[in-house]
Amino acid sequence: MKRGLAALAVSAALLAAPGLALAAGGSITVTYKDDIATLDPAIGYDWQNFSMIKALFDGLMDYEPGTATLRPGLAESYQISADGKVFTFKLREGVKFHNGRALTAEDVKYSFERTTNPKTQSPGAGFLGSIEGFDKMQSGEASELAGVKVVDPKTVEVTLSRPDATFLSVMALNFSFVVPKEEVEKYGADFGRHPVGTGAFKLAEWTLGQKLQFTRNPDYYREGAPKLDEINFEIGQEPVVSLLRVQKGEVDVPGDGIPPAKFREVMGNEAEAARVVQGVQLHTGYITMNTTKAPFDNLKVRQALNMAINKDRIVQIINGRATPANQPLPPTMPGYVKDFAGYRYDVAAAKKLLAEAGHPDGFETELFVANVDPQPRIAQAIQQDLAAIGIKASIQSLAQANVIAAGGSAEGAPLIWSGGMAWIADFPDPSNFYGPILGCSGAAEGGWNWAKYCNKTLDEKAAAADAIVDPAKAEERATAWGEVYKGVMADAPWVPVFNEKRYTMRSDKMGGADALYVDPVNTPMNYKYVETK
């Protein structure tokens, strides 16, 4: 989350401007339908708990509120060696964990090693894969990361096995957040229910399936944060009920957003629409094709599907809350190729390609989809588009977890509509849309590369792009990533369908800059900086 997101950017000066100053303190209520699985930063990996974890923990790096601009976090400063492989971080003075103990460089080392230790089973361990010694940690040959050195209690040095331009972004990612060893050892596998960090808020209460309560950390190291005294999360609230409660003033933010069935009604009401903040989201919704299994191992078949999908009609199904996509990256991401034409919607051309691929009469297949509205309706539209070129796709509408399991299985699934599980950037960098979901490593069992797509030449080009560490060469790196994604689309493992927009609703008592409610790295909002009026 850095260059190219000026439309979202709000400077720190603006957030602190006297004309916008609001009274600190107060409490708010946020609702969610589903409970939180964990608040352990090494384990949690969904949009719902990511922002909660950001409120409880910190990393060496952080972002300017409401923007994708990196800034130091727990690190007061950092230095990068000339070869781009050694990062030296100087920790801030006066940072304390919620248990009162002072932060040290040993905690940073421990936290990195905990995430990369296979026993932790962290889904984000790979994000730290460029640290020297990562492979030996993963194989069990080592119990420490060779590349992490404690220079003194306030200085930690990290040596990479290769230059990695994403490393500072990874240092602001939840999987690199710092935890206290004694608390992890105290609670063991249950640490995610008893989180202790250095963050702006502390967990005060958690009644499973009912509510969580965060309270202000009075010792938080950043002046002016948090703005709130208390956040109450109510669990088990249906989105439609939450919307009604916002309208009554009982709820401040519906965490699951505006229900699709109510969107037009809300936006058509002047008073209701005034409570909605709109913004860009680093998101792409797509259809994956299992490139290792017939008939989708045939390039012409995959190209035919790209030409068969009426993306404009699908966008209409979700009330225009997206823009049609023609490549994996969203438009606001560095590396997005502005003049890329992609595959045009052309039924006749799609039929011709199918015939050339040996399927003049089409074929039968399965389309997997999460069973939460509006995803089944989108799947039906895809089904109709495929039928128009002779492909009969039976819809497998399953719980989201089951769709994810099918996509990540060794066998894989023929077609998956990613809606509800579509990629939202872990961190705002073009590499994040490649490695986990299009790179060879992500095609392994349990991975998120559901197309099982592996182009080793593109993997090498991606690695070369990430080796451009010098910030002065940001445009060169973005161009290199653009070439990678053009190569992906030439192979057509996906049908990119749309880039979804952000809509966050808030009660009349909520204050703070609009950008905080469409913060590119916090969904549904930046808990640390929103305020009450």
C-alpha positions as CSV (number, residue, x, y, z in Angstrom):
1,M,0.0,0.0,0.0
2,K,2.1,2.8,-1.2
3,R,2.4,4.5,-4.6
4,G,-0.5,5.2,-6.9
5,L,-3.3,5.5,-4.3
6,A,-3.5,9.3,-4.1
7,A,-7.3,9.1,-4.3
8,L,-7.4,7.4,-1.0
9,A,-4.6,9.4,0.7
10,V,-5.3,11.6,3.7
11,S,-2.2,13.2,5.2
12,A,-1.4,13.0,8.9
13,A,-1.7,16.8,8.9
14,L,-5.2,16.7,7.6
15,L,-6.3,14.1,10.2
16,A,-4.9,16.3,12.9
17,A,-6.1,19.6,11.5
18,P,-7.8,21.8,14.1
19,G,-10.9,22.3,11.9
20,L,-11.5,18.5,12.0
21,A,-10.6,18.0,15.6
22,L,-13.2,15.8,17.5
23,A,-13.4,15.0,21.1
24,A,-11.5,11.9,22.0
25,G,-13.2,9.1,23.9
26,G,-16.5,7.4,23.9
27,S,-17.5,4.0,22.8
28,I,-19.0,2.5,19.6
29,T,-20.8,-0.7,18.6
30,V,-19.8,-2.8,15.6
31,T,-21.7,-5.8,14.5
32,Y,-20.7,-9.0,12.7
33,K,-22.7,-12.1,11.7
34,D,-19.9,-14.6,12.4
35,D,-17.6,-15.0,15.4
36,I,-13.9,-14.3,15.2
37,A,-11.8,-17.5,14.8
38,T,-8.7,-16.1,16.5
39,L,-6.9,-12.9,17.4
40,D,-3.4,-14.4,17.2
41,P,-1.5,-12.4,14.6
42,A,0.4,-15.4,13.4
43,I,-2.8,-17.4,12.7
44,G,-5.6,-15.0,11.8
45,Y,-6.1,-14.6,8.1
46,D,-9.4,-13.1,7.1
47,W,-10.6,-9.6,6.5
48,Q,-12.7,-9.6,9.6
49,N,-10.0,-10.4,12.2
50,F,-7.2,-8.6,10.3
51,S,-8.2,-5.1,11.3
52,M,-9.0,-6.3,14.9
53,I,-5.5,-7.7,15.2
54,K,-4.1,-4.4,13.9
55,A,-5.9,-2.7,16.8
56,L,-4.3,-5.1,19.3
57,F,-0.8,-5.5,17.9
58,D,1.9,-3.6,16.1
59,G,4.7,-4.4,13.6
60,L,8.0,-2.8,12.9
61,M,6.3,-0.8,10.1
62,D,2.8,0.8,9.9
63,Y,0.7,3.0,7.5
64,E,-0.3,6.6,7.6
65,P,-4.0,6.5,8.7
66,G,-6.4,6.2,5.8
67,T,-3.6,5.7,3.2
68,A,-1.3,3.1,1.7
69,T,1.8,5.1,2.7
70,L,4.3,3.1,4.8
71,R,5.8,4.7,7.9
72,P,7.9,3.3,10.9
73,G,5.8,1.5,13.5
74,L,7.5,-0.2,16.5
75,A,10.7,0.7,14.7
76,E,11.7,4.3,15.2
77,S,13.9,4.2,12.2
78,Y,15.5,1.7,9.8
79,Q,18.4,1.4,7.4
80,I,18.8,-0.7,4.2
81,S,22.1,-2.0,3.0
82,A,23.3,-1.1,-0.5
83,D,22.6,-4.6,-1.8
84,G,19.1,-4.5,-0.4
85,K,19.5,-7.5,1.7
86,V,20.2,-6.2,5.2
87,F,17.5,-4.2,7.1
88,T,18.5,-2.7,10.5
89,F,15.6,-1.5,12.7
90,K,16.0,0.7,15.7
91,L,13.1,0.2,18.2
92,R,11.2,3.0,19.9
93,E,11.8,3.8,23.5
94,G,8.9,3.4,25.9
95,V,6.8,0.8,24.0
96,K,5.1,-1.6,26.4
97,F,3.1,-4.8,26.0
98,H,-0.4,-4.8,27.5
99,N,1.1,-6.8,30.5
100,G,3.3,-3.8,31.3
101,R,6.6,-5.3,30.1
102,A,8.9,-3.2,27.8
103,L,9.4,-4.3,24.2
104,T,12.8,-5.5,23.2
105,A,14.6,-6.7,20.1
106,E,14.4,-10.3,21.5
107,D,10.6,-10.1,21.1
108,V,10.9,-9.2,17.4
109,K,13.3,-12.2,16.9
110,Y,10.9,-14.5,18.8
111,S,7.9,-13.4,16.9
112,F,9.4,-13.9,13.5
113,E,10.6,-17.4,14.5
114,R,7.3,-18.3,16.0
115,T,5.5,-17.4,12.7
116,T,8.0,-19.3,10.6
117,N,8.0,-22.4,12.9
118,P,5.9,-25.1,11.2
119,K,4.5,-26.1,14.6
120,T,2.7,-22.7,14.7
121,Q,0.9,-23.6,11.4
122,S,0.8,-20.0,10.4
123,P,-0.9,-19.5,7.0
124,G,1.3,-16.4,6.6
125,A,4.7,-18.0,7.2
126,G,5.6,-17.7,3.5
127,F,5.5,-13.9,3.7
128,L,8.7,-14.1,5.8
129,G,10.2,-16.5,3.2
130,S,12.9,-14.1,2.1
131,I,14.6,-14.0,5.6
132,E,17.8,-16.0,5.6
133,G,17.3,-19.4,7.2
134,F,13.5,-19.6,6.4
135,D,13.9,-22.9,4.5
136,K,15.7,-24.5,7.4
137,M,13.0,-23.3,9.8
138,Q,10.3,-24.8,7.6
139,S,12.1,-28.1,7.2
140,G,12.7,-28.4,11.0
141,E,16.5,-28.3,10.6
142,A,16.7,-25.1,12.6
143,S,14.9,-23.6,15.6
144,E,16.1,-20.1,14.9
145,L,16.1,-17.8,11.9
146,A,19.8,-17.3,10.9
147,G,18.9,-14.0,9.3
148,V,17.5,-12.4,12.5
149,K,20.2,-10.9,14.8
150,V,19.6,-9.0,18.1
151,V,22.3,-6.3,18.0
152,D,21.3,-4.8,21.3
153,P,18.0,-4.6,23.3
154,K,16.7,-1.9,20.9
155,T,18.2,-2.9,17.6
156,V,17.4,-5.9,15.4
157,E,19.1,-6.7,12.1
158,V,17.4,-8.8,9.5
159,T,19.4,-10.4,6.6
160,L,17.5,-11.6,3.6
161,S,18.5,-14.5,1.3
162,R,17.6,-12.3,-1.7
163,P,16.7,-8.7,-2.3
164,D,13.0,-8.2,-1.6
165,A,11.3,-4.9,-2.3
166,T,8.2,-6.1,-0.4
167,F,10.0,-6.6,2.9
168,L,9.0,-3.3,4.5
169,S,5.4,-3.9,3.5
170,V,5.6,-7.4,5.1
171,M,6.8,-5.7,8.3
172,A,3.5,-4.0,8.5
173,L,1.6,-7.2,7.9
174,N,-0.1,-9.0,10.8
175,F,2.1,-12.1,10.5
176,S,5.1,-10.1,11.5
177,F,3.4,-8.4,14.4
178,V,5.3,-8.7,17.7
179,V,4.1,-10.8,20.6
180,P,5.5,-11.5,24.2
181,K,6.9,-14.9,24.6
182,E,5.8,-15.3,28.1
183,E,2.1,-14.8,27.2
184,V,2.3,-17.2,24.3
185,E,3.8,-19.8,26.5
186,K,1.2,-19.1,29.2
187,Y,-1.8,-19.7,26.9
188,G,-0.3,-22.0,24.3
189,A,-2.7,-22.7,21.5
190,D,-5.3,-20.6,23.2
191,F,-3.2,-17.4,22.8
192,G,-5.6,-16.3,20.1
193,R,-8.3,-16.1,22.7
194,H,-6.1,-14.2,25.1
195,P,-4.1,-11.8,22.9
196,V,-1.5,-9.6,24.4
197,G,0.2,-7.0,22.2
198,T,1.5,-3.5,22.1
199,G,-1.5,-2.2,20.2
200,A,-3.8,0.8,20.7
201,F,-6.5,-1.4,22.3
202,K,-6.6,-4.3,24.8
203,L,-9.0,-7.2,24.8
204,A,-11.2,-6.7,27.8
205,E,-13.9,-9.4,27.2
206,W,-14.7,-12.1,24.8
207,T,-17.9,-14.1,25.1
208,L,-17.8,-16.6,22.3
209,G,-20.6,-16.2,19.8
210,Q,-21.9,-13.1,21.5
211,K,-19.5,-10.2,21.9
212,L,-15.9,-8.9,22.2
213,Q,-14.9,-5.7,24.0
214,F,-11.7,-3.7,23.3
215,T,-10.7,-0.9,25.7
216,R,-8.1,1.9,25.2
217,N,-4.5,1.1,25.9
218,P,-3.4,4.2,28.0
219,D,0.3,3.4,27.4
220,Y,0.0,3.3,23.6
221,Y,3.2,4.8,22.1
222,R,1.6,6.9,19.3
223,E,0.4,10.3,20.5
224,G,-3.3,10.9,19.6
225,A,-4.3,7.3,19.3
226,P,-6.6,5.6,19.9
227,K,-9.4,8.1,19.6
228,L,-12.0,5.8,21.3
229,D,-12.2,4.5,24.9
230,E,-14.0,1.4,23.9
231,I,-15.2,-0.7,21.0
232,N,-18.0,-3.3,21.5
233,F,-18.3,-6.0,18.8
234,E,-21.6,-7.7,18.8
235,I,-21.6,-11.2,17.2
236,G,-24.4,-13.1,15.6
237,Q,-26.1,-10.1,14.0
238,E,-27.7,-10.7,10.6
239,P,-26.6,-7.9,8.2
240,V,-30.3,-6.8,7.6
241,V,-30.9,-6.6,11.3
242,S,-27.6,-4.6,11.8
243,L,-28.7,-2.2,9.1
244,L,-32.0,-1.6,10.9
245,R,-30.1,-1.0,14.2
246,V,-27.8,1.5,12.5
247,Q,-30.9,3.4,11.3
248,K,-32.2,3.4,14.9
249,G,-28.9,4.6,16.3
250,E,-28.2,1.4,18.2
251,V,-25.2,0.3,16.1
252,D,-22.5,2.5,14.8
253,V,-20.9,0.4,12.0
254,P,-22.4,-2.8,10.4
255,G,-19.1,-4.8,10.0
256,D,-20.5,-7.0,7.2
257,G,-21.5,-3.9,5.2
258,I,-24.7,-3.0,3.5
259,P,-26.8,-6.1,2.6
260,P,-26.9,-6.4,-1.2
261,A,-30.7,-6.6,-1.2
262,K,-30.9,-3.3,0.7
263,F,-28.2,-1.4,-1.2
264,R,-30.5,0.4,-3.7
265,E,-32.9,1.3,-0.9
266,V,-30.1,2.8,1.2
267,M,-28.4,4.7,-1.6
268,G,-31.8,6.0,-2.8
269,N,-32.6,7.6,0.6
270,E,-30.7,10.9,0.9
271,A,-30.4,10.7,4.7
272,E,-29.2,7.1,4.6
273,A,-26.8,7.6,1.7
274,A,-25.2,10.5,3.7
275,R,-24.0,7.9,6.2
276,V,-22.2,5.9,3.5
277,V,-18.6,6.4,2.7
278,Q,-17.4,5.2,-0.7
279,G,-13.9,4.3,-1.7
280,V,-11.6,2.1,-3.8
281,Q,-10.8,-1.4,-2.7
282,L,-7.6,-3.4,-3.6
283,H,-9.8,-6.3,-4.8
284,T,-10.3,-8.5,-7.8
285,G,-13.1,-11.0,-8.2
286,Y,-12.3,-13.8,-10.6
287,I,-13.1,-17.3,-12.0
288,T,-10.4,-19.8,-11.7
289,M,-9.9,-22.7,-14.2
290,N,-8.0,-25.8,-13.2
291,T,-5.2,-25.6,-15.7
292,T,-3.9,-29.1,-14.8
293,K,-7.1,-31.0,-15.8
294,A,-8.9,-31.3,-19.1
295,P,-10.5,-29.4,-20.7
296,F,-9.0,-26.4,-18.9
297,D,-5.4,-27.6,-19.6
298,N,-6.1,-26.3,-23.2
299,L,-5.3,-22.6,-23.6
300,K,-8.0,-22.0,-26.2
301,V,-10.6,-23.3,-23.8
302,R,-9.5,-20.9,-21.2
303,Q,-9.4,-18.0,-23.7
304,A,-12.9,-18.9,-24.8
305,L,-14.2,-18.6,-21.2
306,N,-12.6,-15.2,-20.9
307,M,-14.5,-14.1,-24.0
308,A,-17.8,-15.7,-22.9
309,I,-18.4,-13.8,-19.6
310,N,-20.6,-10.7,-19.7
311,K,-18.9,-8.8,-16.9
312,D,-21.1,-5.7,-17.2
313,R,-24.2,-7.8,-16.5
314,I,-22.5,-9.3,-13.4
315,V,-21.7,-5.8,-12.1
316,Q,-25.4,-5.0,-12.5
317,I,-26.2,-7.9,-10.3
318,I,-24.3,-6.3,-7.4
319,N,-26.0,-2.9,-8.1
320,G,-23.0,-1.4,-9.8
321,R,-20.7,-1.8,-6.8
322,A,-17.7,-2.7,-8.9
323,T,-16.0,-2.0,-12.2
324,P,-15.3,-4.7,-14.8
325,A,-11.8,-6.2,-14.7
326,N,-9.5,-7.3,-17.5
327,Q,-6.4,-8.3,-15.6
328,P,-5.5,-9.6,-12.1
329,L,-4.4,-6.3,-10.5
330,P,-7.0,-3.7,-9.4
331,P,-6.6,-0.3,-11.2
332,T,-5.1,1.6,-8.2
333,M,-2.3,-0.9,-7.7
334,P,1.2,-0.2,-9.1
335,G,1.8,-2.5,-12.0
336,Y,-1.7,-2.2,-13.4
337,V,-1.4,-1.9,-17.2
338,K,-3.7,1.0,-18.2
339,D,-3.7,0.4,-21.9
340,F,-4.2,-3.4,-21.6
341,A,-7.1,-4.5,-23.8
342,G,-7.7,-8.0,-22.3
343,Y,-10.3,-10.4,-23.7
344,R,-13.3,-8.7,-25.2
345,Y,-16.8,-10.1,-24.6
346,D,-17.5,-12.0,-27.9
347,V,-19.7,-15.1,-27.9
348,A,-19.1,-15.9,-31.5
349,A,-15.3,-15.7,-31.1
350,A,-15.6,-17.8,-27.9
351,K,-17.5,-20.6,-29.8
352,K,-14.9,-20.5,-32.5
353,L,-12.1,-21.0,-30.0
354,L,-14.0,-23.9,-28.4
355,A,-14.4,-25.6,-31.7
356,E,-10.7,-25.2,-32.5
357,A,-9.9,-26.7,-29.1
358,G,-11.9,-29.8,-30.1
359,H,-15.2,-29.0,-28.3
360,P,-17.6,-27.8,-31.0
361,D,-20.5,-28.9,-28.9
362,G,-19.1,-27.7,-25.6
363,F,-18.7,-29.9,-22.6
364,E,-20.0,-30.4,-19.0
365,T,-18.2,-29.1,-15.9
366,E,-18.7,-27.9,-12.4
367,L,-18.7,-24.3,-11.0
368,F,-18.0,-24.0,-7.3
369,V,-19.4,-21.0,-5.4
370,A,-19.9,-19.8,-1.8
371,N,-23.5,-20.1,-0.8
372,V,-23.9,-16.5,0.6
373,D,-25.9,-13.9,-1.4
374,P,-25.1,-12.5,-4.0
375,Q,-22.5,-15.2,-4.9
376,P,-25.1,-17.9,-6.1
377,R,-26.8,-15.3,-8.3
378,I,-23.5,-14.3,-9.8
379,A,-22.8,-18.0,-10.4
380,Q,-26.1,-18.4,-12.2
381,A,-25.1,-15.5,-14.5
382,I,-21.8,-17.2,-15.2
383,Q,-23.7,-20.5,-15.8
384,Q,-25.9,-18.8,-18.4
385,D,-22.9,-17.2,-20.2
386,L,-21.2,-20.5,-20.4
387,A,-24.4,-22.2,-21.7
388,A,-24.4,-19.6,-24.6
389,I,-21.2,-21.2,-25.9
390,G,-22.2,-24.8,-25.2
391,I,-20.7,-25.3,-21.8
392,K,-23.0,-26.9,-19.2
393,A,-21.8,-26.0,-15.8
394,S,-23.5,-27.5,-12.8
395,I,-23.3,-25.1,-9.8
396,Q,-21.9,-26.5,-6.5
397,S,-23.1,-24.0,-3.9
398,L,-21.3,-24.7,-0.7
399,A,-20.2,-23.1,2.6
400,Q,-17.2,-20.8,2.0
401,A,-14.9,-23.1,3.9
402,N,-15.8,-26.0,1.7
403,V,-15.2,-24.1,-1.5
404,I,-11.8,-23.1,-0.2
405,A,-11.0,-26.7,0.7
406,A,-12.0,-27.9,-2.7
407,G,-9.9,-25.3,-4.4
408,G,-6.9,-26.0,-2.2
409,S,-7.2,-29.8,-2.5
410,A,-4.6,-31.8,-4.5
411,E,-7.3,-32.6,-7.1
412,G,-8.7,-29.1,-7.2
413,A,-12.0,-27.9,-8.6
414,P,-12.8,-27.3,-12.4
415,L,-14.2,-23.8,-12.0
416,I,-14.5,-21.6,-8.9
417,W,-16.2,-18.2,-8.7
418,S,-14.1,-16.5,-6.0
419,G,-16.8,-14.1,-4.8
420,G,-16.8,-13.8,-1.0
421,M,-13.3,-15.2,-1.0
422,A,-11.9,-13.0,-3.8
423,W,-8.5,-11.5,-3.3
424,I,-8.2,-8.3,-1.2
425,A,-4.6,-7.3,-0.9
426,D,-2.8,-8.4,2.3
427,F,-0.5,-5.5,1.6
428,P,-0.7,-3.0,-1.2
429,D,2.0,-4.3,-3.6
430,P,1.6,-6.0,-7.0
431,S,3.6,-9.1,-5.7
432,N,0.7,-9.9,-3.3
433,F,-1.6,-10.6,-6.2
434,Y,0.9,-13.0,-7.7
435,G,2.7,-15.3,-5.3
436,P,-0.2,-16.6,-3.2
437,I,-2.8,-16.9,-6.0
438,L,-0.9,-17.2,-9.3
439,G,2.7,-18.3,-8.4
440,C,4.0,-21.8,-8.5
441,S,4.3,-22.0,-4.7
442,G,0.6,-21.2,-4.3
443,A,-0.4,-24.1,-6.5
444,A,0.6,-26.6,-3.8
445,E,-2.0,-28.5,-1.8
446,G,-3.7,-26.2,0.7
447,G,-2.7,-23.1,-1.4
448,W,-4.8,-20.3,-2.7
449,N,-3.7,-20.8,-6.4
450,W,-6.9,-22.6,-7.3
451,A,-6.1,-22.5,-11.0
452,K,-3.1,-24.8,-10.1
453,Y,-1.3,-22.5,-12.5
454,C,2.5,-22.6,-12.6
455,N,4.6,-20.6,-15.1
456,K,8.3,-20.9,-13.9
457,T,9.4,-18.2,-16.4
458,L,6.9,-15.7,-14.9
459,D,8.0,-16.8,-11.4
460,E,11.6,-15.8,-12.4
461,K,10.4,-12.5,-13.8
462,A,8.4,-11.9,-10.6
463,A,11.4,-12.6,-8.4
464,A,13.4,-10.2,-10.6
465,A,10.8,-7.5,-10.1
466,D,10.9,-7.9,-6.4
467,A,14.7,-7.6,-6.4
468,I,14.3,-4.0,-7.4
469,V,14.5,-2.7,-3.9
470,D,15.6,1.0,-4.5
471,P,12.5,3.2,-3.9
472,A,13.9,5.5,-6.7
473,K,13.2,2.7,-9.2
474,A,9.5,2.2,-8.2
475,E,8.3,2.9,-11.7
476,E,10.7,0.5,-13.2
477,R,9.5,-2.2,-10.7
478,A,5.9,-1.4,-11.5
479,T,6.5,-1.8,-15.2
480,A,8.2,-5.1,-14.6
481,W,5.2,-6.3,-12.7
482,G,2.9,-5.2,-15.5
483,E,4.8,-7.4,-17.9
484,V,4.3,-10.4,-15.5
485,Y,0.6,-9.8,-15.4
486,K,0.4,-9.5,-19.2
487,G,2.1,-12.8,-19.3
488,V,-0.5,-14.3,-16.9
489,M,-3.3,-13.1,-19.1
490,A,-1.7,-14.6,-22.2
491,D,-1.9,-18.0,-20.4
492,A,-5.5,-17.1,-19.2
493,P,-5.7,-19.2,-16.0
494,W,-8.4,-16.8,-14.7
495,V,-11.3,-14.9,-15.9
496,P,-10.9,-11.5,-14.1
497,V,-14.5,-10.3,-13.6
498,F,-14.6,-7.2,-11.5
499,N,-12.9,-4.9,-9.0
500,E,-15.2,-4.3,-6.1
501,K,-15.7,-0.9,-4.5
502,R,-15.8,-0.2,-0.8
503,Y,-19.0,1.1,0.9
504,T,-18.9,1.6,4.7
505,M,-21.9,2.8,6.6
506,R,-21.6,4.7,9.9
507,S,-24.0,6.1,12.4
508,D,-24.5,9.9,12.8
509,K,-22.3,9.9,15.9
510,M,-19.2,8.6,14.1
511,G,-16.6,11.1,13.1
512,G,-13.1,11.3,11.7
513,A,-11.9,11.6,8.1
514,D,-13.9,9.7,5.5
515,A,-10.7,7.9,4.4
516,L,-10.5,6.1,7.7
517,Y,-13.7,4.3,6.8
518,V,-12.3,3.0,3.5
519,D,-8.8,2.6,4.7
520,P,-7.0,0.4,2.2
521,V,-5.4,-1.8,4.9
522,N,-8.3,-1.8,7.4
523,T,-11.8,-3.3,6.8
524,P,-14.4,-2.0,7.7
525,M,-12.5,0.9,9.2
526,N,-9.3,2.0,10.9
527,Y,-10.3,1.3,14.5
528,K,-7.3,3.3,16.0
529,Y,-8.3,6.7,14.5
530,V,-12.0,6.8,14.0
531,E,-13.8,9.1,16.6
532,T,-17.1,10.0,18.0
533,K,-18.5,13.5,17.6
